[in-house]
Amino acid sequence: MERIESEDQYRNLINGNDLTVIKFDTNWCPDCKTLDRFMVDIIEKNNDKQFFAMDAEKFQDLAEQNEVRGIPSLLVYRNGEKIAHLHSKFAKTPTQVAEYLATVE
């Protein structure tokens, strides 16, 4: 999953017509590493969405603006708006993530 490295890149990605899923994480988070282990399969099954990751600490202002209260969190954007948010406590299993993404169109 490609990592977002600038606020401009983030803004460009979320403003598109396509569904863009951004995983807010950190490099020290054990739950983030667990999520990474099964995200490849999730991404393959959701080819109608673009997936990216960004460091919630490096982009703390954006995390706060998006009400990211725990990591990992999966946020979905389209046309510059956040349309869905899977909070960290519900992003622990492949089933939880798959069911969440199935509801986002």
N, CA, C and O atoms as a GROMACS GRO file, in nm:
protein
  420
    1MET      N    1   0.085  -0.117   0.000
    1MET     CA    2   0.000   0.000   0.000
    1MET      C    3   0.090   0.123   0.000
    1MET      O    4   0.178   0.137   0.084
    2GLU      N    5   0.066   0.211  -0.094
    2GLU     CA    6   0.147   0.333  -0.105
    2GLU      C    7   0.120   0.424   0.014
    2GLU      O    8   0.007   0.438   0.060
    3ARG      N    9   0.226   0.486   0.063
    3ARG     CA   10   0.215   0.578   0.176
    3ARG      C   11   0.203   0.721   0.128
    3ARG      O   12   0.269   0.761   0.032
    4ILE      N   13   0.119   0.797   0.193
    4ILE     CA   14   0.102   0.939   0.164
    4ILE      C   15   0.215   1.013   0.235
    4ILE      O   16   0.238   0.995   0.355
    5GLU      N   17   0.286   1.096   0.159
    5GLU     CA   18   0.403   1.164   0.213
    5GLU      C   19   0.388   1.315   0.226
    5GLU      O   20   0.479   1.382   0.275
    6SER      N   21   0.273   1.371   0.182
    6SER     CA   22   0.254   1.516   0.194
    6SER      C   23   0.105   1.549   0.205
    6SER      O   24   0.020   1.471   0.162
    7GLU      N   25   0.078   1.663   0.261
    7GLU     CA   26  -0.062   1.707   0.270
    7GLU      C   27  -0.120   1.733   0.132
    7GLU      O   28  -0.238   1.706   0.108
    8ASP      N   29  -0.040   1.783   0.040
    8ASP     CA   30  -0.087   1.804  -0.098
    8ASP      C   31  -0.127   1.672  -0.162
    8ASP      O   32  -0.231   1.664  -0.228
    9GLN      N   33  -0.046   1.568  -0.143
    9GLN     CA   34  -0.080   1.436  -0.198
    9GLN      C   35  -0.212   1.387  -0.138
    9GLN      O   36  -0.297   1.336  -0.210
   10TYR      N   37  -0.228   1.403  -0.008
   10TYR     CA   38  -0.353   1.365   0.059
   10TYR      C   39  -0.472   1.437  -0.003
   10TYR      O   40  -0.571   1.374  -0.038
   11ARG      N   41  -0.461   1.569  -0.017
   11ARG     CA   42  -0.572   1.649  -0.073
   11ARG      C   43  -0.605   1.606  -0.215
   11ARG      O   44  -0.723   1.593  -0.250
   12ASN      N   45  -0.504   1.583  -0.297
   12ASN     CA   46  -0.528   1.538  -0.435
   12ASN      C   47  -0.600   1.404  -0.438
   12ASN      O   48  -0.691   1.385  -0.519
   13LEU      N   49  -0.561   1.313  -0.352
   13LEU     CA   50  -0.623   1.180  -0.350
   13LEU      C   51  -0.769   1.184  -0.305
   13LEU      O   52  -0.854   1.119  -0.366
   14ILE      N   53  -0.798   1.259  -0.201
   14ILE     CA   54  -0.935   1.257  -0.149
   14ILE      C   55  -1.032   1.335  -0.238
   14ILE      O   56  -1.153   1.315  -0.228
   15ASN      N   57  -0.981   1.422  -0.324
   15ASN     CA   58  -1.069   1.503  -0.408
   15ASN      C   59  -1.112   1.433  -0.536
   15ASN      O   60  -1.186   1.492  -0.614
   16GLY      N   61  -1.069   1.312  -0.558
   16GLY     CA   62  -1.106   1.240  -0.679
   16GLY      C   63  -1.247   1.184  -0.674
   16GLY      O   64  -1.310   1.180  -0.569
   17ASN      N   65  -1.296   1.140  -0.790
   17ASN     CA   66  -1.429   1.079  -0.801
   17ASN      C   67  -1.431   0.935  -0.750
   17ASN      O   68  -1.537   0.883  -0.715
   18ASP      N   69  -1.314   0.871  -0.747
   18ASP     CA   70  -1.305   0.733  -0.704
   18ASP      C   71  -1.311   0.724  -0.551
   18ASP      O   72  -1.283   0.822  -0.481
   19LEU      N   73  -1.346   0.607  -0.501
   19LEU     CA   74  -1.341   0.582  -0.358
   19LEU      C   75  -1.195   0.565  -0.317
   19LEU      O   76  -1.124   0.480  -0.372
   20THR      N   77  -1.152   0.644  -0.222
   20THR     CA   78  -1.015   0.639  -0.173
   20THR      C   79  -1.017   0.601  -0.026
   20THR      O   80  -1.076   0.671   0.056
   21VAL      N   81  -0.952   0.490   0.006
   21VAL     CA   82  -0.945   0.441   0.143
   21VAL      C   83  -0.807   0.477   0.197
   21VAL      O   84  -0.705   0.442   0.138
   22ILE      N   85  -0.806   0.546   0.310
   22ILE     CA   86  -0.679   0.582   0.374
   22ILE      C   87  -0.674   0.518   0.511
   22ILE      O   88  -0.762   0.536   0.595
   23LYS      N   89  -0.566   0.442   0.532
   23LYS     CA   90  -0.543   0.379   0.662
   23LYS      C   91  -0.453   0.473   0.742
   23LYS      O   92  -0.338   0.496   0.705
   24PHE      N   93  -0.506   0.526   0.850
   24PHE     CA   94  -0.426   0.605   0.943
   24PHE      C   95  -0.361   0.507   1.039
   24PHE      O   96  -0.429   0.427   1.103
   25ASP      N   97  -0.228   0.514   1.050
   25ASP     CA   98  -0.154   0.421   1.133
   25ASP      C   99  -0.031   0.489   1.192
   25ASP      O  100  -0.012   0.609   1.175
   26THR      N  101   0.053   0.411   1.260
   26THR     CA  102   0.186   0.454   1.303
   26THR      C  103   0.279   0.335   1.287
   26THR      O  104   0.234   0.221   1.271
   27ASN      N  105   0.408   0.361   1.292
   27ASN     CA  106   0.503   0.250   1.275
   27ASN      C  107   0.522   0.168   1.401
   27ASN      O  108   0.583   0.061   1.394
   28TRP      N  109   0.474   0.212   1.515
   28TRP     CA  110   0.492   0.139   1.641
   28TRP      C  111   0.367   0.061   1.685
   28TRP      O  112   0.371  -0.010   1.785
   29CYS      N  113   0.258   0.072   1.612
   29CYS     CA  114   0.128   0.018   1.652
   29CYS      C  115   0.115  -0.130   1.619
   29CYS      O  116   0.120  -0.167   1.502
   30PRO      N  117   0.099  -0.218   1.720
   30PRO     CA  118   0.087  -0.361   1.693
   30PRO      C  119  -0.040  -0.396   1.614
   30PRO      O  120  -0.037  -0.484   1.528
   31ASP      N  121  -0.152  -0.329   1.642
   31ASP     CA  122  -0.275  -0.356   1.568
   31ASP      C  123  -0.261  -0.315   1.421
   31ASP      O  124  -0.322  -0.376   1.333
   32CYS      N  125  -0.181  -0.213   1.394
   32CYS     CA  126  -0.156  -0.171   1.255
   32CYS      C  127  -0.080  -0.279   1.180
   32CYS      O  128  -0.110  -0.308   1.064
   33LYS      N  129   0.016  -0.339   1.245
   33LYS     CA  130   0.094  -0.447   1.183
   33LYS      C  131   0.006  -0.570   1.157
   33LYS      O  132   0.020  -0.636   1.054
   34THR      N  133  -0.085  -0.598   1.249
   34THR     CA  134  -0.179  -0.709   1.229
   34THR      C  135  -0.269  -0.680   1.109
   34THR      O  136  -0.290  -0.768   1.026
   35LEU      N  137  -0.321  -0.561   1.101
   35LEU     CA  138  -0.406  -0.522   0.988
   35LEU      C  139  -0.330  -0.535   0.856
   35LEU      O  140  -0.386  -0.582   0.757
   36ASP      N  141  -0.205  -0.495   0.854
   36ASP     CA  142  -0.124  -0.505   0.732
   36ASP      C  143  -0.113  -0.648   0.682
   36ASP      O  144  -0.103  -0.670   0.561
   37ARG      N  145  -0.114  -0.745   0.773
   37ARG     CA  146  -0.098  -0.885   0.733
   37ARG      C  147  -0.213  -0.935   0.645
   37ARG      O  148  -0.193  -1.023   0.561
   38PHE      N  149  -0.333  -0.880   0.664
   38PHE     CA  150  -0.444  -0.927   0.582
   38PHE      C  151  -0.497  -0.823   0.483
   38PHE      O  152  -0.593  -0.850   0.411
   39MET      N  153  -0.436  -0.705   0.478
   39MET     CA  154  -0.484  -0.601   0.387
   39MET      C  155  -0.462  -0.635   0.240
   39MET      O  156  -0.540  -0.590   0.156
   40VAL      N  157  -0.361  -0.711   0.206
   40VAL     CA  158  -0.336  -0.746   0.066
   40VAL      C  159  -0.457  -0.816   0.008
   40VAL      O  160  -0.501  -0.784  -0.102
   41ASP      N  161  -0.512  -0.913   0.081
   41ASP     CA  162  -0.631  -0.984   0.034
   41ASP      C  163  -0.751  -0.891   0.025
   41ASP      O  164  -0.830  -0.900  -0.069
   42ILE      N  165  -0.766  -0.804   0.123
   42ILE     CA  166  -0.878  -0.708   0.124
   42ILE      C  167  -0.869  -0.617   0.002
   42ILE      O  168  -0.969  -0.593  -0.066
   43ILE      N  169  -0.750  -0.567  -0.027
   43ILE     CA  170  -0.730  -0.477  -0.141
   43ILE      C  171  -0.764  -0.548  -0.271
   43ILE      O  172  -0.831  -0.491  -0.358
   44GLU      N  173  -0.719  -0.672  -0.286
   44GLU     CA  174  -0.748  -0.748  -0.408
   44GLU      C  175  -0.897  -0.768  -0.430
   44GLU      O  176  -0.943  -0.770  -0.544
   45LYS      N  177  -0.973  -0.781  -0.324
   45LYS     CA  178  -1.118  -0.803  -0.334
   45LYS      C  179  -1.197  -0.672  -0.347
   45LYS      O  180  -1.318  -0.675  -0.369
   46ASN      N  181  -1.129  -0.559  -0.335
   46ASN     CA  182  -1.195  -0.428  -0.343
   46ASN      C  183  -1.127  -0.343  -0.449
   46ASN      O  184  -1.081  -0.232  -0.422
   47ASN      N  185  -1.120  -0.396  -0.571
   47ASN     CA  186  -1.049  -0.325  -0.678
   47ASN      C  187  -1.124  -0.202  -0.729
   47ASN      O  188  -1.075  -0.134  -0.819
   48ASP      N  189  -1.241  -0.173  -0.673
   48ASP     CA  190  -1.313  -0.050  -0.707
   48ASP      C  191  -1.269   0.067  -0.619
   48ASP      O  192  -1.320   0.178  -0.631
   49LYS      N  193  -1.174   0.040  -0.530
   49LYS     CA  194  -1.125   0.143  -0.437
   49LYS      C  195  -0.974   0.157  -0.447
   49LYS      O  196  -0.903   0.061  -0.479
   50GLN      N  197  -0.925   0.278  -0.421
   50GLN     CA  198  -0.780   0.302  -0.412
   50GLN      C  199  -0.743   0.299  -0.264
   50GLN      O  200  -0.815   0.353  -0.181
   51PHE      N  201  -0.630   0.236  -0.232
   51PHE     CA  202  -0.588   0.223  -0.092
   51PHE      C  203  -0.454   0.293  -0.070
   51PHE      O  204  -0.361   0.279  -0.150
   52PHE      N  205  -0.446   0.368   0.039
   52PHE     CA  206  -0.325   0.438   0.078
   52PHE      C  207  -0.312   0.432   0.230
   52PHE      O  208  -0.408   0.402   0.300
   53ALA      N  209  -0.194   0.461   0.278
   53ALA     CA  210  -0.170   0.466   0.423
   53ALA      C  211  -0.100   0.597   0.455
   53ALA      O  212  -0.027   0.653   0.373
   54MET      N  213  -0.125   0.646   0.576
   54MET     CA  214  -0.054   0.766   0.621
   54MET      C  215  -0.032   0.759   0.772
   54MET      O  216  -0.113   0.703   0.846
   55ASP      N  217   0.077   0.816   0.814
   55ASP     CA  218   0.117   0.815   0.953
   55ASP      C  219   0.036   0.919   1.031
   55ASP      O  220   0.044   1.039   1.004
   56ALA      N  221  -0.041   0.872   1.127
   56ALA     CA  222  -0.128   0.960   1.205
   56ALA      C  223  -0.048   1.057   1.292
   56ALA      O  224  -0.098   1.165   1.325
   57GLU      N  225   0.074   1.022   1.328
   57GLU     CA  226   0.157   1.113   1.407
   57GLU      C  227   0.223   1.218   1.319
   57GLU      O  228   0.231   1.335   1.357
   58LYS      N  229   0.270   1.177   1.203
   58LYS     CA  230   0.333   1.271   1.110
   58LYS      C  231   0.232   1.374   1.059
   58LYS      O  232   0.266   1.490   1.036
   59PHE      N  233   0.108   1.329   1.043
   59PHE     CA  234   0.001   1.418   0.994
   59PHE      C  235  -0.106   1.433   1.102
   59PHE      O  236  -0.224   1.409   1.079
   60GLN      N  237  -0.061   1.473   1.221
   60GLN     CA  238  -0.149   1.482   1.336
   60GLN      C  239  -0.266   1.579   1.313
   60GLN      O  240  -0.378   1.551   1.356
   61ASP      N  241  -0.242   1.691   1.245
   61ASP     CA  242  -0.350   1.786   1.219
   61ASP      C  243  -0.460   1.723   1.133
   61ASP      O  244  -0.578   1.741   1.160
   62LEU      N  245  -0.420   1.649   1.030
   62LEU     CA  246  -0.518   1.582   0.944
   62LEU      C  247  -0.591   1.472   1.020
   62LEU      O  248  -0.711   1.453   1.001
   63ALA      N  249  -0.520   1.401   1.105
   63ALA     CA  250  -0.584   1.297   1.186
   63ALA      C  251  -0.689   1.360   1.278
   63ALA      O  252  -0.800   1.306   1.291
   64GLU      N  253  -0.656   1.471   1.340
   64GLU     CA  254  -0.751   1.539   1.428
   64GLU      C  255  -0.870   1.592   1.349
   64GLU      O  256  -0.984   1.579   1.393
   65GLN      N  257  -0.845   1.653   1.233
   65GLN     CA  258  -0.954   1.705   1.150
   65GLN      C  259  -1.051   1.595   1.109
   65GLN      O  260  -1.170   1.620   1.093
   66ASN      N  261  -0.999   1.473   1.092
   66ASN     CA  262  -1.080   1.360   1.050
   66ASN      C  263  -1.131   1.275   1.166
   66ASN      O  264  -1.187   1.167   1.145
   67GLU      N  265  -1.112   1.324   1.287
   67GLU     CA  266  -1.160   1.259   1.408
   67GLU      C  267  -1.105   1.117   1.425
   67GLU      O  268  -1.176   1.026   1.468
   68VAL      N  269  -0.978   1.100   1.390
   68VAL     CA  270  -0.910   0.973   1.410
   68VAL      C  271  -0.871   0.967   1.558
   68VAL      O  272  -0.780   1.037   1.603
   69ARG      N  273  -0.942   0.884   1.633
   69ARG     CA  274  -0.922   0.875   1.777
   69ARG      C  275  -0.839   0.753   1.817
   69ARG      O  276  -0.793   0.743   1.931
   70GLY      N  277  -0.821   0.661   1.724
   70GLY     CA  278  -0.743   0.541   1.750
   70GLY      C  279  -0.687   0.489   1.620
   70GLY      O  280  -0.737   0.521   1.512
   71ILE      N  281  -0.583   0.408   1.631
   71ILE     CA  282  -0.521   0.353   1.512
   71ILE      C  283  -0.517   0.202   1.522
   71ILE      O  284  -0.506   0.149   1.632
   72PRO      N  285  -0.525   0.133   1.412
   72PRO     CA  286  -0.548   0.185   1.278
   72PRO      C  287  -0.694   0.225   1.260
   72PRO      O  288  -0.784   0.166   1.321
   73SER      N  289  -0.718   0.324   1.177
   73SER     CA  290  -0.852   0.363   1.136
   73SER      C  291  -0.853   0.368   0.984
   73SER      O  292  -0.757   0.413   0.922
   74LEU      N  293  -0.963   0.322   0.926
   74LEU     CA  294  -0.979   0.325   0.781
   74LEU      C  295  -1.086   0.427   0.746
   74LEU      O  296  -1.202   0.414   0.787
   75LEU      N  297  -1.047   0.528   0.670
   75LEU     CA  298  -1.139   0.633   0.628
   75LEU      C  299  -1.156   0.626   0.478
   75LEU      O  300  -1.061   0.601   0.404
   76VAL      N  301  -1.279   0.650   0.432
   76VAL     CA  302  -1.308   0.646   0.290
   76VAL      C  303  -1.354   0.784   0.245
   76VAL      O  304  -1.438   0.848   0.310
   77TYR      N  305  -1.298   0.829   0.133
   77TYR     CA  306  -1.328   0.961   0.079
   77TYR      C  307  -1.375   0.951  -0.065
   77TYR      O  308  -1.341   0.858  -0.138
   78ARG      N  309  -1.455   1.050  -0.104
   78ARG     CA  310  -1.492   1.068  -0.244
   78ARG      C  311  -1.525   1.217  -0.260
   78ARG      O  312  -1.596   1.276  -0.178
   79ASN      N  313  -1.474   1.275  -0.366
   79ASN     CA  314  -1.501   1.416  -0.398
   79ASN      C  315  -1.472   1.509  -0.280
   79ASN      O  316  -1.546   1.605  -0.256
   80GLY      N  317  -1.364   1.481  -0.208
   80GLY     CA  318  -1.321   1.569  -0.100
   80GLY      C  319  -1.393   1.552   0.031
   80GLY      O  320  -1.365   1.624   0.127
   81GLU      N  321  -1.486   1.457   0.040
   81GLU     CA  322  -1.561   1.436   0.163
   81GLU      C  323  -1.533   1.298   0.222
   81GLU      O  324  -1.521   1.199   0.150
   82LYS      N  325  -1.524   1.294   0.353
   82LYS     CA  326  -1.514   1.166   0.422
   82LYS      C  327  -1.654   1.106   0.424
   82LYS      O  328  -1.747   1.166   0.478
   83ILE      N  329  -1.668   0.987   0.366
   83ILE     CA  330  -1.801   0.926   0.359
   83ILE      C  331  -1.816   0.805   0.451
   83ILE      O  332  -1.926   0.756   0.472
   84ALA      N  333  -1.705   0.756   0.506
   84ALA     CA  334  -1.710   0.642   0.599
   84ALA      C  335  -1.585   0.642   0.685
   84ALA      O  336  -1.480   0.692   0.646
   85HIS      N  337  -1.599   0.583   0.805
   85HIS     CA  338  -1.487   0.581   0.900
   85HIS      C  339  -1.499   0.454   0.983
   85HIS      O  340  -1.595   0.436   1.058
   86LEU      N  341  -1.401   0.366   0.970
   86LEU     CA  342  -1.395   0.245   1.052
   86LEU      C  343  -1.296   0.272   1.165
   86LEU      O  344  -1.175   0.279   1.142
   87HIS      N  345  -1.348   0.286   1.285
   87HIS     CA  346  -1.265   0.316   1.401
   87HIS      C  347  -1.182   0.195   1.440
   87HIS      O  348  -1.218   0.081   1.412
   88SER      N  349  -1.073   0.221   1.505
   88SER     CA  350  -0.973   0.119   1.536
   88SER      C  351  -1.029  -0.003   1.607
   88SER      O  352  -0.987  -0.115   1.576
   89LYS      N  353  -1.121   0.013   1.698
   89LYS     CA  354  -1.170  -0.103   1.773
   89LYS      C  355  -1.249  -0.199   1.685
   89LYS      O  356  -1.273  -0.313   1.724
   90PHE      N  357  -1.291  -0.153   1.564
   90PHE     CA  358  -1.365  -0.238   1.472
   90PHE      C  359  -1.281  -0.279   1.351
   90PHE      O  360  -1.334  -0.337   1.256
   91ALA      N  361  -1.151  -0.252   1.355
   91ALA     CA  362  -1.061  -0.282   1.242
   91ALA      C  363  -0.957  -0.387   1.281
   91ALA      O  364  -0.839  -0.373   1.249
   92LYS      N  365  -1.000  -0.489   1.350
   92LYS     CA  366  -0.905  -0.587   1.404
   92LYS      C  367  -0.903  -0.720   1.330
   92LYS      O  368  -0.807  -0.796   1.342
   93THR      N  369  -1.008  -0.748   1.252
   93THR     CA  370  -1.014  -0.877   1.183
   93THR      C  371  -1.044  -0.857   1.035
   93THR      O  372  -1.100  -0.754   0.997
   94PRO      N  373  -1.008  -0.954   0.951
   94PRO     CA  374  -1.041  -0.944   0.809
   94PRO      C  375  -1.192  -0.933   0.786
   94PRO      O  376  -1.236  -0.862   0.695
   95THR      N  377  -1.270  -1.003   0.866
   95THR     CA  378  -1.416  -0.998   0.851
   95THR      C  379  -1.470  -0.859   0.880
   95THR      O  380  -1.553  -0.808   0.805
   96GLN      N  381  -1.423  -0.796   0.987
   96GLN     CA  382  -1.468  -0.661   1.020
   96GLN      C  383  -1.438  -0.563   0.907
   96GLN      O  384  -1.523  -0.483   0.868
   97VAL      N  385  -1.317  -0.569   0.854
   97VAL     CA  386  -1.276  -0.477   0.750
   97VAL      C  387  -1.352  -0.506   0.620
   97VAL      O  388  -1.399  -0.412   0.555
   98ALA      N  389  -1.366  -0.631   0.584
   98ALA     CA  390  -1.437  -0.668   0.461
   98ALA      C  391  -1.584  -0.625   0.468
   98ALA      O  392  -1.636  -0.571   0.370
   99GLU      N  393  -1.648  -0.648   0.580
   99GLU     CA  394  -1.789  -0.608   0.595
   99GLU      C  395  -1.805  -0.456   0.587
   99GLU      O  396  -1.899  -0.407   0.526
  100TYR      N  397  -1.714  -0.384   0.648
  100TYR     CA  398  -1.715  -0.238   0.641
  100TYR      C  399  -1.701  -0.190   0.498
  100TYR      O  400  -1.780  -0.106   0.452
  101LEU      N  401  -1.603  -0.240   0.427
  101LEU     CA  402  -1.580  -0.194   0.289
  101LEU      C  403  -1.693  -0.234   0.195
  101LEU      O  404  -1.718  -0.165   0.097
  102ALA      N  405  -1.762  -0.343   0.225
  102ALA     CA  406  -1.876  -0.386   0.142
  102ALA      C  407  -1.992  -0.288   0.151
  102ALA      O  408  -2.075  -0.282   0.060
  103THR      N  409  -1.998  -0.211   0.259
  103THR     CA  410  -2.108  -0.115   0.274
  103THR      C  411  -2.080   0.019   0.207
  103THR      O  412  -2.169   0.103   0.195
  104VAL      N  413  -1.957   0.039   0.163
  104VAL     CA  414  -1.917   0.168   0.106
  104VAL      C  415  -1.924   0.160  -0.046
  104VAL      O  416  -1.854   0.081  -0.110
  105GLU      N  417  -2.009   0.243  -0.103
  105GLU     CA  418  -2.022   0.247  -0.250
  105GLU      C  419  -2.014   0.389  -0.300
  105GLU      O  420  -2.023   0.413  -0.420
   0.00000   0.00000   0.00000
